[in-house]
Amino acid sequence: MKKPKNQEQPVSAAKSLGQNIAALRKAGSLTQHQVATALGVEIETISRYENGRLNTSLDQVDIFAKFFNVPVWTLFAPTDLTSTFPDPVLITKMRSLSPKHRTTLKELIQVYYNAHSATAKSSSTVTRAEK
């Protein structure tokens, strides 16, 4: 029995891992060759990981997570759901900041969030009042 064309197949763990590795590599402006050299593997191995054609061991997943300085779970976050997860590239960039700069950034984000959530609340109050 054939499946309808509009029904999408779930993305495999290997494919999600590969897409996330590629995204992290590109965000860091790294080539496959640079990643391969740093991890002590062949460039073709990195290519196969990124294309989801090569399964990896948990040890290798740990190595990728440490190399990109991200939590392991972010390497498996489905790319269609990444907006619901913290941005692994942002997390990586924040970790590279000094504790003082990290605190300052968090405070700025909080001020921004508070300002925009107050605006959203007042807009919804006005909308309800108009109805």
Secondary structure, 3 states (H helix, E strand, C coil): CCCCCCCCCCCCHHHHHHHHHHHHHHHCCCCHHHHHHHHCCCHHHHHHHHCCCCCCCHHHHHHHHHHHCCCHHHHCCCHHHHHHCCCHHHHHHHHCCCHHHHHHHHHHHHHHHHHHHHHHHHHHHHHHHHC
